[in-house]
């Protein structure tokens, strides 16, 4: 079992999620990281500031792993739609 460590920046970003279900899904997915590296939706990043990315719906959780999972950033992904062009 790994320890989950949140930065204050990541906690603030996670708390700004307004949809209750999306917020609950995000926190559930992060709790699943306790069994890292046996997790789904995690990708190792190359030439990036952070080591790993976790995909949870419209959100991306960037984290590093050094014996404990350190959650650094939570970002919302704005996808393109028909109004983009």
Secondary structure, 3 states (H helix, E strand, C coil): CCCEEECHHHHHHHHCCCCHHHHHHHHHHHHHHHHCCCCCCEEECCCCCCCEEEEECCEEEEEEECCCEEEEEEEECCCCCCCCC
